[in-house]
Amino acid sequence: MTSVFLTVDTELAWRHHAASLDVETIFKRSLEPAGVGLAYQLDRLARHGLKACFFVDPLPALLFGLEPMKRIVGAVIDAGQEVQLHLHPNWTGAAAGDGGKTHGRFELIDFPQAQQRDLISGATELLVAAGAPHPIAFRAGSYSANDDTLRALASLGFAYDSSHNGAEHPWPSAIGLPVRQIAPVSREGLIEVPVTLIEDRPGALRNFQICALSAGEMAAALDHAMAEAHAALTIVSHSFELANRAGTRPNAVHVRRFDALCAMLDDRRGDLPTVHFADRPALALDHADAPLGPNSLRTSWRRAEQLWSNMIEERAA
């Protein structure tokens, strides 16, 4: 069987803070936008009996307090899903109400290892204070991690990282692994669980993300992982990804994709079981798993779908 890590980066969208929106609007448009945010995703996962990991960034608590973070963590845990750690370091230098004028460095890899360790340690304390179990898995914001990040995580007792994304390599995803590495691998004292990729045209890689792949591409990638007995498959989404970027209306294309993905994983659960990092699933390491190869028809369909999404679905309500 191929373990499936269905992951949701759960965070406040910086663009809403930079737009000088009030705190409640920032939270609503980032976490419950247009009725297709966290609650919708948790409901669909429950209907299909799927497990998902919510990588939660707690650093906005430095500006807005812990109470909103407690609501997020509580909702995920009450739904039977897991919370692990996410981190966008720019929030450490931010100030409420200034429209994003002040901020810390945006990329974790811009910090030396000791400072990365301090940031991860501080974020861990905030996440636990918000009600989460002590995290054992991590994903850097924007996939911005390097080998110093892995060493820092290992020193803090983390067992997994899921920041390597070959489609974003070598910057900001800067872990020293091959671009096409999609199988779990032991590195710097923990297990790196890379984001799954497909090749949408020869030599061009695209990560397995709700807003990046059509339902047809997702189905083909799932079937490819099954046929080739991949060690793991890692899918990415965001708390706000099923709405338009403004967070004011659903993006019907993305909603259909998410619903279709849940149904496909439900149908394939015998071969592609969804797992939590906290399950510590037995993962075969160093497999020579390769991304799904290109298919011009699939790519053309997705490009047409993306055009519709960008022109129609992304309009503000």
C-alpha positions as CSV (number, residue, x, y, z in Angstrom):
1,M,0.0,0.0,0.0
2,T,1.0,3.6,-0.6
3,S,0.5,5.9,2.4
4,V,-1.2,9.1,1.4
5,F,-0.4,12.3,3.3
6,L,-3.3,14.7,2.5
7,T,-2.1,18.0,3.9
8,V,-3.6,21.4,4.4
9,D,-1.4,24.4,5.2
10,T,-3.6,26.3,7.6
11,E,-2.6,29.9,7.9
12,L,-3.5,33.6,7.8
13,A,-3.0,34.9,4.3
14,W,-0.5,37.8,4.5
15,R,-2.3,39.6,1.6
16,H,-5.3,40.2,3.8
17,H,-3.1,41.7,6.6
18,A,-1.3,43.8,4.0
19,A,-4.7,45.0,2.8
20,S,-5.3,46.5,6.2
21,L,-8.4,44.4,6.8
22,D,-9.7,44.1,10.4
23,V,-8.7,41.1,12.4
24,E,-12.0,39.2,12.1
25,T,-12.0,39.7,8.4
26,I,-8.4,38.5,8.1
27,F,-9.3,35.3,9.9
28,K,-12.6,34.8,8.1
29,R,-11.1,35.2,4.6
30,S,-8.1,33.0,5.5
31,L,-9.7,30.2,7.4
32,E,-13.5,30.2,6.5
33,P,-13.6,32.0,3.2
34,A,-17.0,32.0,1.5
35,G,-18.2,28.9,3.3
36,V,-15.5,26.6,1.7
37,G,-12.7,26.9,4.3
38,L,-11.7,24.8,7.3
39,A,-15.2,23.7,8.3
40,Y,-16.1,22.7,4.7
41,Q,-12.9,20.7,4.3
42,L,-13.3,19.0,7.7
43,D,-16.9,18.0,6.8
44,R,-15.9,16.5,3.4
45,L,-13.1,14.6,5.0
46,A,-15.4,13.2,7.6
47,R,-18.0,12.2,5.0
48,H,-15.4,10.2,3.1
49,G,-13.7,8.8,6.2
50,L,-10.3,10.3,5.2
51,K,-7.4,11.4,7.4
52,A,-5.6,14.7,6.8
53,C,-2.8,16.7,8.4
54,F,-3.4,20.4,9.1
55,F,-0.1,22.2,9.2
56,V,-1.0,25.2,11.3
57,D,1.0,28.4,11.5
58,P,0.7,29.8,15.0
59,L,2.9,32.9,14.6
60,P,0.0,35.3,14.0
61,A,-0.8,34.8,17.7
62,L,2.1,37.2,18.3
63,L,-0.1,39.9,16.8
64,F,-3.6,38.7,17.5
65,G,-3.4,36.6,20.6
66,L,-3.9,32.8,21.2
67,E,-7.7,32.8,21.2
68,P,-8.2,32.5,17.4
69,M,-5.5,29.9,17.2
70,K,-7.3,27.9,19.9
71,R,-10.4,27.9,17.7
72,I,-8.4,26.6,14.7
73,V,-6.6,23.9,16.6
74,G,-9.8,22.9,18.5
75,A,-11.8,22.5,15.3
76,V,-9.2,20.3,13.7
77,I,-8.8,18.1,16.7
78,D,-12.5,17.8,17.4
79,A,-12.9,16.6,13.9
80,G,-10.5,13.7,14.5
81,Q,-7.7,15.2,12.3
82,E,-4.2,16.0,13.3
83,V,-2.4,19.3,13.8
84,Q,1.3,19.7,12.9
85,L,3.6,22.7,12.6
86,H,3.8,25.3,9.8
87,L,5.7,28.5,10.0
88,H,5.9,31.8,8.0
89,P,8.7,33.8,9.8
90,N,7.6,37.2,8.4
91,W,4.9,37.3,11.1
92,T,7.6,37.6,13.8
93,G,8.3,41.2,12.8
94,A,4.7,42.2,11.9
95,A,2.6,44.8,13.7
96,A,-1.2,44.8,13.9
97,G,-2.9,47.4,11.9
98,D,0.1,48.7,9.9
99,G,-0.9,47.2,6.5
100,G,2.1,44.9,6.4
101,K,4.6,47.7,6.4
102,T,6.8,45.9,9.0
103,H,7.6,42.3,8.9
104,G,10.3,39.7,9.5
105,R,12.2,37.9,6.8
106,F,9.8,36.0,4.6
107,E,11.9,32.9,4.0
108,L,13.1,30.6,6.7
109,I,16.2,29.7,4.7
110,D,17.4,33.3,5.1
111,F,18.1,32.6,8.8
112,P,21.1,30.7,10.1
113,Q,20.5,27.3,11.7
114,A,20.5,28.6,15.3
115,Q,17.9,31.2,14.5
116,Q,15.8,28.7,12.6
117,R,15.9,26.5,15.6
118,D,14.7,29.4,17.8
119,L,11.9,30.2,15.4
120,I,10.7,26.6,15.3
121,S,11.0,26.2,19.0
122,G,9.0,29.4,19.7
123,A,6.3,28.4,17.1
124,T,6.1,25.0,18.7
125,E,5.4,26.6,22.1
126,L,2.6,28.7,20.6
127,L,1.0,25.7,18.9
128,V,1.0,23.7,22.1
129,A,-0.3,26.6,24.0
130,A,-3.2,26.8,21.5
131,G,-4.1,23.2,22.4
132,A,-2.2,21.0,20.0
133,P,-0.2,17.9,20.9
134,H,3.5,18.5,20.7
135,P,4.2,18.4,16.9
136,I,6.4,15.8,15.3
137,A,6.0,17.0,11.7
138,F,6.8,20.3,10.0
139,R,6.4,22.1,6.7
140,A,8.1,25.5,6.1
141,G,6.0,28.3,4.7
142,S,6.5,28.5,1.0
143,Y,8.4,25.2,1.3
144,S,11.4,27.4,2.4
145,A,13.6,24.9,4.1
146,N,17.2,23.7,3.7
147,D,19.4,21.2,5.4
148,D,20.0,23.6,8.3
149,T,16.2,23.4,8.8
150,L,16.3,19.7,9.0
151,R,19.1,19.7,11.5
152,A,17.2,22.2,13.7
153,L,14.1,20.1,13.5
154,A,15.9,16.9,14.5
155,S,17.5,18.7,17.4
156,L,14.1,19.6,18.7
157,G,12.7,16.1,18.4
158,F,10.8,16.3,15.2
159,A,10.4,13.0,13.3
160,Y,9.2,14.3,9.9
161,D,9.6,17.2,7.5
162,S,7.5,17.8,4.4
163,S,9.1,20.9,2.8
164,H,11.0,19.4,-0.2
165,N,9.2,20.5,-3.3
166,G,11.1,19.9,-6.5
167,A,8.9,22.3,-8.4
168,E,10.2,25.1,-6.2
169,H,13.8,24.0,-6.1
170,P,16.4,25.4,-5.6
171,W,14.6,28.5,-4.2
172,P,12.9,28.7,-1.9
173,S,12.7,24.9,-1.4
174,A,16.5,24.4,-0.8
175,I,16.9,21.0,0.8
176,G,19.8,19.3,-0.8
177,L,17.8,16.5,-2.5
178,P,17.3,15.8,-6.2
179,V,14.5,17.9,-7.9
180,R,12.6,14.7,-8.8
181,Q,12.8,13.2,-5.3
182,I,9.3,12.3,-4.2
183,A,9.8,9.2,-2.1
184,P,10.5,9.5,1.7
185,V,14.1,9.6,2.6
186,S,16.1,9.7,5.8
187,R,18.0,12.9,6.0
188,E,19.8,14.9,8.7
189,G,18.2,12.9,11.5
190,L,14.6,12.7,10.4
191,I,12.4,11.5,7.6
192,E,11.8,13.9,4.7
193,V,8.4,13.3,3.1
194,P,8.6,15.3,-0.2
195,V,5.6,16.9,-1.9
196,T,4.4,14.7,-4.8
197,L,5.1,16.0,-8.3
198,I,3.9,15.3,-11.8
199,E,5.6,16.2,-15.1
200,D,3.1,18.2,-16.9
201,R,5.3,18.7,-20.0
202,P,8.8,17.2,-20.7
203,G,11.2,18.6,-18.1
204,A,8.6,20.7,-16.3
205,L,7.4,19.6,-12.8
206,R,4.2,20.6,-11.0
207,N,3.4,19.8,-7.4
208,F,0.3,17.8,-6.4
209,Q,-1.9,20.7,-5.2
210,I,-5.6,21.3,-5.5
211,C,-5.2,24.6,-7.3
212,A,-2.4,23.2,-9.5
213,L,-3.8,20.0,-11.0
214,S,-7.1,19.1,-12.7
215,A,-9.2,16.2,-11.4
216,G,-8.0,14.2,-14.3
217,E,-4.3,14.8,-13.5
218,M,-5.0,14.0,-9.8
219,A,-6.7,10.7,-10.8
220,A,-3.8,9.8,-13.1
221,A,-1.2,10.6,-10.4
222,L,-3.1,8.4,-7.9
223,D,-3.3,5.5,-10.3
224,H,0.4,6.0,-11.2
225,A,1.4,5.8,-7.5
226,M,-0.7,2.6,-7.1
227,A,0.6,1.0,-10.3
228,E,4.2,1.7,-9.4
229,A,3.8,0.9,-5.6
230,H,5.1,4.2,-4.5
231,A,6.3,4.5,-0.9
232,A,4.1,7.6,-0.2
233,L,2.1,10.2,-1.9
234,T,1.9,13.8,-0.5
235,I,-0.9,16.2,-1.5
236,V,-1.0,19.9,-0.6
237,S,-4.0,22.3,-0.1
238,H,-4.6,25.4,1.9
239,S,-7.3,26.6,4.3
240,F,-8.2,29.3,1.8
241,E,-7.6,27.5,-1.5
242,L,-11.2,26.6,-2.3
243,A,-12.2,30.3,-2.5
244,N,-11.0,33.1,-4.7
245,R,-7.9,35.0,-3.6
246,A,-10.0,37.8,-2.1
247,G,-11.7,35.2,0.0
248,T,-15.1,36.5,-1.0
249,R,-16.6,33.7,-3.1
250,P,-16.0,30.0,-3.7
251,N,-13.8,29.1,-6.6
252,A,-16.0,26.4,-8.2
253,V,-13.1,24.8,-10.1
254,H,-11.2,24.3,-6.9
255,V,-14.2,23.1,-4.9
256,R,-15.0,20.5,-7.6
257,R,-11.4,19.3,-7.5
258,F,-11.3,18.9,-3.8
259,D,-14.6,17.1,-3.7
260,A,-13.4,14.8,-6.6
261,L,-10.1,14.1,-4.8
262,C,-12.0,13.1,-1.6
263,A,-14.1,10.7,-3.6
264,M,-11.1,9.3,-5.4
265,L,-9.2,8.7,-2.2
266,D,-12.4,7.1,-0.7
267,D,-12.6,4.7,-3.7
268,R,-8.9,3.8,-3.6
269,R,-8.5,3.5,0.2
270,G,-7.5,-0.2,0.0
271,D,-4.4,0.7,-2.0
272,L,-4.0,4.4,-1.0
273,P,-4.9,4.7,2.7
274,T,-4.7,8.3,4.1
275,V,-2.6,8.5,7.2
276,H,-1.5,10.9,9.9
277,F,2.1,11.6,10.7
278,A,1.2,10.8,14.3
279,D,0.3,7.3,13.1
280,R,4.1,6.9,12.3
281,P,3.3,4.7,9.3
282,A,5.9,2.3,8.2
283,L,7.5,4.0,5.2
284,A,9.8,2.3,2.8
285,L,12.7,4.7,2.4
286,D,14.9,5.5,-0.6
287,H,12.4,4.1,-3.2
288,A,13.2,5.1,-6.8
289,D,9.7,6.6,-7.1
290,A,9.3,8.8,-10.2
291,P,6.7,11.5,-11.0
292,L,3.8,10.7,-13.4
293,G,5.0,11.4,-17.0
294,P,3.6,14.1,-19.2
295,N,0.4,13.8,-21.2
296,S,-0.5,16.7,-23.6
297,L,-4.2,16.0,-23.5
298,R,-4.3,16.2,-19.7
299,T,-2.2,19.3,-19.6
300,S,-4.3,21.1,-22.3
301,W,-7.5,20.3,-20.3
302,R,-6.0,21.7,-17.1
303,R,-4.8,24.9,-18.9
304,A,-8.3,25.5,-20.2
305,E,-9.7,24.9,-16.8
306,Q,-7.2,27.3,-15.3
307,L,-8.1,30.0,-17.8
308,W,-11.7,29.7,-16.7
309,S,-10.7,29.8,-13.1
310,N,-8.5,32.9,-13.5
311,M,-11.0,34.8,-15.6
312,I,-14.3,33.8,-14.0
313,E,-13.9,32.1,-10.6
314,E,-11.3,34.5,-9.3
315,R,-13.6,37.6,-9.7
316,A,-14.5,39.3,-6.4
317,A,-18.1,38.8,-5.3
